[in-house]
Amino acid sequence: MNRPSLVVARGLRRSFRRGPERITPFHDLDLDLPSVSFTALMGPSGSGKTTLMHCLAGIDRPDSGSLQVCGQDLMGLSARQLTRWRASQVGCIFQQHHLLPVLSAVENVELPLLLGSLNARQRRQRALEALDWVGLADRSQHLPRQLSGGQEQRVAIARALVGGAPLIVADEPTGDLDAESGAQILKLLRRMVDDQGRSVLMVTHDATAAAWADICYVLRHGQLEVLAMTTAAGSAP
């Protein structure tokens, strides 16, 4: 059965200046991402993968085209409206984790909930549940410097999922990790889709990581190409 599209992009274009040169990472770009799916986005360095991900997540705005994500027309939102929409609809995971060093793991996970209506007790309970889901219930009071790189990334994953966002975007989430830690992160991303019904969009340069996804796109010369369709559970290492 076909699943409804979580992302519908038509004719997207994004360009910006870099010194005297105008860079156009993508133009006339169309994309449909089904809900409850794991999508990998690959491409040469500088091809615009992260720029495209930022546009789909409402972090950046395309110059032209139409873009609907989670049923919302992003092109028609003001900057303030886009920020409010993103807070409830998108969870972000980055290569560098971006954890606040003075906050414990559970306090870092709580941060997205501060914009909502939950009280302090509810926020703490939700954050502890998210840490338990990523296997770090026993590290809730640890500071980031007391955690390994893989554990820090799992805290970042807990922070991304704690607000219940249907779309999770991950920019090179295994880029700084060893093979074992990277595989643990990819298993968690896969479980977000299979067990929690979320959609994951992952930017990666690693074909091994991309093999965990349901579909892989390559951004090249401003356009998307389908690299491979996989049955992630069967093809993942």
C-alpha positions as CSV (number, residue, x, y, z in Angstrom):
1,M,0.0,0.0,0.0
2,N,1.3,3.4,-0.9
3,R,2.1,5.7,2.0
4,P,1.3,9.4,1.9
5,S,4.1,11.8,1.1
6,L,5.7,13.5,4.1
7,V,7.8,15.8,1.8
8,V,6.5,17.1,-1.6
9,A,9.0,19.4,-3.4
10,R,8.4,20.8,-6.9
11,G,10.8,23.0,-8.8
12,L,13.0,23.9,-5.9
13,R,15.9,26.2,-6.5
14,R,18.5,27.5,-4.1
15,S,21.5,29.8,-4.9
16,F,23.9,32.0,-3.0
17,R,27.0,34.0,-3.5
18,R,30.5,32.8,-2.5
19,G,32.8,35.7,-3.1
20,P,32.4,36.7,-6.8
21,E,30.8,33.4,-7.7
22,R,27.1,32.5,-7.6
23,I,26.6,28.9,-6.4
24,T,23.4,27.0,-7.3
25,P,23.3,23.7,-5.3
26,F,20.0,22.6,-6.9
27,H,17.5,23.9,-9.4
28,D,14.1,22.7,-10.7
29,L,14.4,19.9,-8.2
30,D,11.4,17.6,-7.5
31,L,11.2,15.2,-4.6
32,D,8.6,13.0,-2.9
33,L,9.5,11.3,0.4
34,P,6.9,8.9,1.8
35,S,6.0,8.9,5.5
36,V,7.6,6.3,7.7
37,S,10.7,5.9,5.6
38,F,14.4,6.0,5.8
39,T,16.0,8.0,3.0
40,A,19.8,8.6,2.5
41,L,21.1,11.5,0.5
42,M,24.6,11.2,-1.0
43,G,26.6,13.3,-3.4
44,P,30.1,14.8,-4.0
45,S,31.5,17.2,-1.5
46,G,30.0,20.6,-2.1
47,S,27.1,19.3,-4.1
48,G,24.5,20.9,-1.8
49,K,23.4,17.9,0.3
50,T,23.3,19.8,3.6
51,T,21.7,22.8,1.9
52,L,18.9,20.6,0.6
53,M,18.4,18.9,3.9
54,H,18.2,22.3,5.6
55,C,15.5,23.5,3.2
56,L,13.5,20.3,3.7
57,A,13.8,20.8,7.5
58,G,12.8,24.5,7.5
59,I,16.3,25.6,8.6
60,D,16.9,27.3,5.2
61,R,14.5,28.6,2.6
62,P,14.6,27.8,-1.2
63,D,14.6,30.8,-3.5
64,S,11.7,29.4,-5.5
65,G,9.5,26.4,-6.1
66,S,6.9,24.7,-3.8
67,L,7.6,22.7,-0.7
68,Q,5.2,20.9,1.6
69,V,6.5,19.1,4.6
70,C,4.3,17.3,7.1
71,G,1.3,18.8,5.4
72,Q,2.6,22.4,5.8
73,D,3.4,24.8,2.9
74,L,6.8,26.0,4.1
75,M,7.2,28.7,1.4
76,G,4.3,30.6,2.8
77,L,5.6,30.8,6.4
78,S,7.3,33.8,8.0
79,A,10.6,33.3,9.7
80,R,8.9,33.2,13.1
81,Q,6.2,30.8,11.9
82,L,8.9,28.6,10.4
83,T,10.8,28.4,13.7
84,R,7.6,27.4,15.6
85,W,6.7,24.8,13.0
86,R,10.2,23.3,13.1
87,A,10.2,23.0,16.9
88,S,7.3,20.5,16.7
89,Q,7.8,18.8,13.4
90,V,11.5,18.3,12.9
91,G,14.2,16.7,15.0
92,C,17.8,17.4,14.1
93,I,21.0,15.3,14.5
94,F,24.4,16.7,13.5
95,Q,27.9,15.3,13.1
96,Q,29.2,17.4,16.0
97,H,26.4,16.6,18.4
98,H,26.0,20.3,19.6
99,L,25.4,19.3,23.2
100,L,25.8,22.0,25.8
101,P,28.9,21.1,27.9
102,V,27.5,22.5,31.2
103,L,24.3,20.5,31.1
104,S,23.9,16.8,31.9
105,A,22.6,14.3,29.3
106,V,19.0,14.5,30.5
107,E,19.2,18.3,30.6
108,N,20.4,18.4,27.0
109,V,17.6,16.2,26.0
110,E,15.0,18.4,27.7
111,L,16.0,21.5,25.8
112,P,13.5,21.1,22.9
113,L,10.7,20.7,25.4
114,L,11.2,24.1,27.0
115,L,9.3,25.7,24.1
116,G,6.2,23.5,24.8
117,S,3.5,23.3,27.5
118,L,4.9,20.5,29.6
119,N,5.8,21.3,33.3
120,A,9.3,20.5,34.7
121,R,8.3,17.1,36.0
122,Q,6.8,16.1,32.6
123,R,9.8,17.3,30.7
124,R,12.2,15.3,32.9
125,Q,10.1,12.2,32.6
126,R,9.9,12.5,28.8
127,A,13.7,13.1,28.6
128,L,14.5,10.1,30.7
129,E,12.2,7.9,28.6
130,A,14.1,9.1,25.5
131,L,17.5,8.3,27.0
132,D,16.2,4.9,28.0
133,W,15.1,4.3,24.4
134,V,18.7,5.0,23.1
135,G,20.2,2.8,25.9
136,L,21.6,5.6,28.1
137,A,19.3,5.5,31.1
138,D,22.3,5.0,33.4
139,R,24.1,8.0,31.9
140,S,21.4,10.6,32.4
141,Q,23.4,12.7,34.9
142,H,26.7,12.6,33.0
143,L,28.1,15.7,31.3
144,P,29.0,15.4,27.6
145,R,32.8,15.3,28.5
146,Q,32.1,12.2,30.6
147,L,30.6,10.3,27.5
148,S,32.2,8.7,24.5
149,G,31.6,10.1,21.0
150,G,29.0,7.4,20.3
151,Q,27.2,8.1,23.6
152,E,27.1,11.8,22.8
153,Q,25.5,11.0,19.5
154,R,22.9,8.8,21.2
155,V,22.1,11.8,23.5
156,A,21.7,13.9,20.4
157,I,19.3,11.3,19.0
158,A,17.3,11.3,22.2
159,R,17.1,15.1,22.0
160,A,15.9,14.8,18.4
161,L,13.1,12.4,19.1
162,V,11.9,13.7,22.5
163,G,9.4,16.1,21.1
164,G,7.6,13.6,18.9
165,A,8.6,15.2,15.6
166,P,7.6,13.0,12.6
167,L,10.6,14.0,10.6
168,I,14.2,13.4,11.8
169,V,17.1,14.9,9.7
170,A,20.6,13.6,10.3
171,D,23.7,15.3,8.8
172,E,26.6,12.8,8.7
173,P,25.6,11.3,12.0
174,T,28.3,8.6,11.9
175,G,31.0,10.8,10.4
176,D,33.1,11.1,13.5
177,L,32.5,7.6,14.9
178,D,34.3,4.3,14.7
179,A,32.6,1.5,12.9
180,E,31.0,-0.1,15.9
181,S,29.6,3.2,17.3
182,G,28.4,4.1,13.8
183,A,26.5,0.9,13.5
184,Q,24.8,1.5,16.8
185,I,23.7,4.9,15.6
186,L,22.4,3.5,12.3
187,K,20.4,0.8,14.2
188,L,18.8,3.5,16.2
189,L,17.9,5.5,13.1
190,R,16.4,2.4,11.6
191,R,14.4,1.7,14.7
192,M,13.0,5.2,14.6
193,V,11.3,4.2,11.4
194,D,10.4,0.6,12.1
195,D,9.4,0.9,15.7
196,Q,8.3,4.5,16.1
197,G,6.8,5.3,12.7
198,R,9.1,8.3,12.0
199,S,10.7,9.4,8.8
200,V,14.5,9.8,8.7
201,L,16.4,11.8,6.1
202,M,20.2,11.2,6.4
203,V,23.0,13.0,4.6
204,T,26.0,10.7,4.3
205,H,29.1,10.2,2.2
206,D,29.3,6.5,3.4
207,A,27.7,3.9,1.1
208,T,27.7,1.4,4.1
209,A,25.6,3.9,6.1
210,A,23.3,4.5,3.1
211,A,22.6,0.8,2.9
212,W,20.5,1.0,6.0
213,A,18.0,3.2,4.2
214,D,15.0,2.3,2.1
215,I,16.1,4.5,-0.7
216,C,19.2,6.5,-1.6
217,Y,19.4,9.6,-3.7
218,V,22.5,11.2,-5.1
219,L,22.5,15.0,-5.6
220,R,24.7,15.7,-8.6
221,H,24.8,18.8,-10.8
222,G,21.8,20.2,-9.0
223,Q,19.5,17.2,-9.6
224,L,18.6,14.1,-7.7
225,E,19.2,10.6,-9.0
226,V,18.0,7.4,-7.3
227,L,21.1,5.4,-6.5
228,A,19.5,2.2,-5.2
229,M,16.4,0.8,-3.6
230,T,17.2,-1.5,-0.7
231,T,15.4,-3.6,1.8
232,A,17.3,-2.1,4.7
233,A,16.8,-4.9,7.2
234,G,18.3,-7.3,4.8
235,S,21.1,-5.2,3.3
236,A,22.3,-3.4,6.4
237,P,25.6,-4.7,7.9
